[in-house]
Amino acid sequence: MDFANNGFVSTPYIYNHLVNNAYMAGIIDDLTFAGKSNFIYVLSNHLTGARITNIRIIGYDASGSVITTSTINNPHSAGGNTYDKNFVLIDVGERGLDALTAPQVTGTFPVLNSNVVKYEVWDYDSNPVPLVYIKTLTRGCENIYRPMIVHYLAKNGAMQTATFNLMHDKKIKKQNLQYGKDTNFYTSVQYAYDISSRPMRQFGITTQTGLVLRTDWLSDDQVEKYEDLFSSAVIFLDGDENYPNKLIAINCDTQDYITIPKAKSKLFAWESEFSYAHQQIRQDVRGKLTIEGVSVGLSERLAVSVNKSIADVREPENRNCDFTKTLKIPATPEVNALFEWAYDVNIDFQSFNPNKSTPGSYFLNTTEVIRGNIQLLAIPQLYNHGFYEIVIRGTNADLFIMMEELYLTDLSFTDLNHTLDYTNFSSAPTIGVGYCYGYIDYGMNGVRGNTWSVLHFKAAIWLKEYVDRIFTLLGLTYTSSIITSTFFKSIAVPCIKEGAYQFTPTQINNRQFYAKKTTTQARNGGFVNGRSSPFPAGYQYHDFTSITPIIFNDDSTSPLHDVGGIYNTATGEYTTTTVVQSGIKFILNYDVRLTIPSDALATALTFSGESNLQICIRRNGIVVSTSGINAPMLFTKSGSDMVGSLSTSVIYNTGLDPIGTVYDCCVVPQTGAESSSGGFITNSSMFNGNFKDSGGSSVGSVLPSFPASTYTVTSAYFFNLLQNQNLYWGDTIDMNTVVPEDVKMLDFFNWVVKKFNLYIEQDKDNPLNYIIERRDDFYLTSNPLDLNPLWDNSEDFIVLPMGELDAKSYLVRDKQDADYWNKLYQDKYKQVYGQQLLNIDNDFVTGAKIIETGFSPSPGLLFRPTL
Amino acid sequence: MALTINQQPQAYTPVFNPQIFHVTSTNSGAANHSYTFVFTDVITGITGTVQVAKDPVFSAGVFDAMEKSKDFIEYFQPVYTGGWQKATGSLRPFTVNVGETYGTTPTYYPGSDITYYVWSGGVD
């Protein structure tokens, strides 16, 4: 290929009868034999050229006379201008011509008769050249040796034919696998051996056929063809004595070859070794690996039985997978497509994800013996050869891998939510199902207190409930006599949080509101000149007598909220829906606009006075908290009005309010307040003062009646914050709050495995089901199998005395904790409550081994009297 | 025209020959620029996407589709029957869309579909 001139030129390979009669293969004169093929390939370009239409076979007798003329039409030359008809072939060997039937052929039929000793193949097209010679085939003599015909994928992409007509060698290589068998037997009087028994037996025998093929003397151009065969990746043998009408896949084993010159000649002979691509099998089984249903090649056979491991009694924490196996699989086209050309660092994966496991199976014959997950470990560096390195992992690991990123809090227990009351506390639980209440001292009644309230108890979820929900979440099931036993079902996992139940964030949100008044709310009033004594002359007051709740119209625009619907934007009332204790706050911002009588106060520029009002929080209509203001206020002139503003707030801390308690807010005059400037304010006065001119002198000692003035709330807020987040009698317990936080599901399950010494096996009949048993049950309740008849006694075996013993002492315990009772017990006895120490009577092994769960004990208080 | 395809395989190309696409773009100076080649085996519809960083000197993108197309080619095994046969699967169309990806938030912009035909040869 010439990159400098923009690459490959395909013209020499493309047939176009108008321009270039190029044939992909089969243009060299050759021998042909009865029952053997010889192919001609033609590649056309449907975009630019015509296809081959006919070939003509002209047969000659021994004297050289034409005795047959036959034309074979190419049915794919006609029709639409599509690419799929452009790569065609025809068998012009004796087998192919003998197989022709009418109307495929016109003229002489059958094409070859017994008198034809050779025949020519012509490209027969009427325009512009009627006949173009292709090749001559000479019918080979019947050798004393069977001629061997080989078809191979040539460099140009066609199946080329090569003839080996000299004596060939055939050899068969055998490989056998055998095992030993104990054939001794008992009778009532003897222990003996039968000479006809077979102590060494054949497990499997495979054979592979090899060939050494030899050519006759070859010309230079023929040698070039055989060199092409030497390096071809696809080779077929044209039948053998067992399969005379089959293309048998073979491989060229010769790694180098030597051309042998004939003396005083330019001819060469060619010899090479081949082997059948398949093996003949006796009593053997064949392995096959499939990944996502695609059968892939294997560089080795899996030793399934060897790698299947039994759970290790010494290291229960490592019981997470019953087998793994690292394999290399060849980077075949189908595997490249399966892994989406992962060797290309620039590739964007479409569906394959190297971070995710891919299902795979290993078959022995048709039996699936391993079902696991495939992980791609390494990819080949070269795109057209090399191996992918993968690991196949037993799906036992799935159980643990699926848990790996999950926490106990990923389980939902909301269906177990219940009301905190005596009924639920005192009802008899069903062991293993849901939750229960027990006498566990959470320190709420005083440590070691003797008086217990319902509020002092907290629910505990059964351990089996946890296990069930873990398996349900993972889409798995289990079969276990231990987990379904009364013993296991009677174990509960207490709430480990100290103190009373706490509201959840949702419950808190449902009990808190935050409302705002975003609309103005005006009150009209009027100034009345100083009333009767003791008001000094020049003092005015503003009438405001009605007491109406402030309406906070918005409780939904963020950050405002009222998730629980406890505030009413129509009535301005907050109503408790549960027993709750909170702090309530009311914030008020208001403007006051006083309309100036134009005639009498024309020279007034300010109104200097004081506010005399109070804002209130009312509980069930009764004022429970007020905030009064006697603050100086300076109103400034704005057009014909005097304008001023103030802000204030009031807080009320509630007790434990019962359900249905109503709170609202209002603004009222400050009852009986006295002006700091000496004026006396009546019950209805909210502002007092006097108008002043630019010099600060009071204006209008005697005032006429005033037009209406306005008092306007411009913004106000009303909200509550819980001061006590403990659940109270009648509240709903969110059972998700009982679940320990930050505990990984995998750790939790492993603690269960450790605590009960569980063995886990995947159900071979149902990969989604796991068989979980205690060690003793696992071994003792199964039907025992006598392995002696299956034992291959040709292999050595070793008996290790106490081979699994790796420590002098074993300490099994739960995790020590720092709560009051655990600490008390640990301080007194210097050990964790419930631990068990096992000392081994062995003089050689040293060291101590601690097997510890993540659970902490709940000490029984039977030890309490000893304190 | 943002993308210029300077070199592409011949309409009929042996599958084991290099099938080079050489492309340049007027957008090569944009942030996070890369060339995106989406290849498709037309018969099966299987597709894949390759992101190629631009050449540091010429800002060109080069993609050899041979690595992908050779995984789809079939070596037709002749059957013993008289007359003409089609070498099914040994000649197949292959499409490469030459596009680019760029932008602060990289966005893919597809380009032209180029369909050519590969056959089971390895000549050069």
Contacts between the chains, C-beta under 8 A, distances in Angstrom:
chain1	res1	chain2	res2	distance
A	1	B	17	6.0
A	1	B	18	6.4
A	1	B	124	3.9
A	3	B	18	7.7
A	3	B	20	7.7
A	6	B	7	6.2
A	7	B	7	7.0
A	7	B	9	7.1
A	7	B	10	6.8
A	7	B	17	7.9
A	7	B	18	7.2
A	7	B	20	6.6
A	8	B	9	7.6
A	8	B	10	5.9
A	8	B	13	6.2
A	8	B	14	7.2
A	8	B	17	5.1
A	8	B	18	7.7
A	8	B	124	6.1
A	9	B	10	7.3
A	10	B	10	5.2
A	10	B	11	7.7
A	10	B	12	4.6
A	10	B	13	6.7
A	10	B	14	7.8
A	13	B	12	7.7
A	13	B	14	7.7
A	13	B	121	6.9
A	13	B	123	6.7
A	14	B	12	6.1
A	24	B	121	7.9
A	37	B	78	7.0
A	37	B	80	7.0
A	39	B	78	6.0
A	41	B	87	7.0
A	43	B	12	7.4
A	43	B	91	7.1
A	43	B	119	6.2
A	45	B	11	6.7
A	45	B	12	5.4
A	47	B	11	5.6
A	48	B	11	7.8
A	72	B	83	6.5
A	72	B	84	7.5
A	73	B	84	8.0
A	74	B	84	4.6
A	75	B	83	7.6
A	75	B	84	6.3
A	76	B	84	5.8
A	76	B	86	6.0
A	83	B	91	6.4
A	83	B	92	7.9
A	83	B	93	6.1
A	83	B	117	5.8
A	84	B	86	6.4
A	84	B	88	7.3
A	84	B	91	7.4
A	85	B	86	6.3
A	86	B	91	6.1
A	87	B	76	7.9
A	87	B	86	6.8
A	87	B	87	4.1
A	87	B	90	5.6
A	87	B	91	3.8
A	87	B	119	6.0
A	88	B	84	5.2
A	88	B	85	6.6
A	88	B	86	5.7
A	88	B	87	6.6
A	89	B	76	7.8
A	89	B	78	6.2
A	89	B	84	7.2
A	89	B	85	5.5
A	89	B	87	5.8
A	90	B	83	6.5
A	90	B	84	5.0
A	90	B	85	7.1
A	91	B	78	6.8
A	91	B	80	7.4
A	91	B	81	7.8
A	91	B	82	7.0
A	95	B	80	6.2
A	96	B	80	7.8
A	96	B	82	5.7
A	97	B	82	7.1
A	98	B	82	7.5
A	99	B	80	6.8
A	99	B	81	6.0
A	99	B	82	3.4
A	99	B	83	7.9
A	100	B	82	3.8
A	100	B	83	6.1
A	101	B	82	6.5
A	104	B	82	6.1
A	104	B	83	4.4
A	151	B	78	7.1
A	153	B	75	5.5
A	153	B	120	6.8
A	154	B	121	7.9
A	155	B	121	6.4
A	155	B	122	5.0
A	155	B	123	5.0
A	156	B	14	7.4
A	156	B	121	4.6
A	156	B	122	7.9
A	156	B	123	5.0
A	157	B	14	6.2
A	157	B	15	7.5
A	157	B	90	6.4
A	157	B	119	4.8
A	157	B	120	3.7
A	157	B	121	3.1
A	157	B	122	7.2
A	157	B	123	7.7
A	158	B	87	7.9
A	158	B	120	7.9
A	158	B	121	7.7
A	159	B	76	7.4
A	159	B	78	5.8
A	234	B	75	4.7
A	236	B	77	7.1
A	245	B	80	5.8
A	247	B	77	6.0
A	247	B	78	7.1
A	333	B	70	7.1
A	333	B	71	3.7
A	333	B	72	7.0
A	333	B	73	7.9
A	334	B	71	7.8
A	336	B	71	4.8
A	337	B	46	6.4
A	337	B	71	5.6
A	337	B	72	7.8
A	340	B	48	6.0
A	341	B	48	6.1
A	341	B	67	7.0
A	341	B	68	6.2
A	341	B	71	7.6
A	344	B	50	6.2
A	344	B	67	6.8
A	346	B	50	4.7
A	346	B	51	5.1
A	346	B	52	5.4
A	346	B	53	7.7
A	347	B	48	6.4
A	347	B	49	7.1
A	347	B	50	5.6
A	347	B	51	8.0
A	348	B	48	7.6
A	348	B	49	4.0
A	348	B	50	7.0
A	348	B	51	6.0
A	350	B	47	7.1
A	350	B	48	6.5
A	350	B	49	7.1
A	383	B	67	4.5
A	384	B	67	7.7
A	384	B	70	7.0
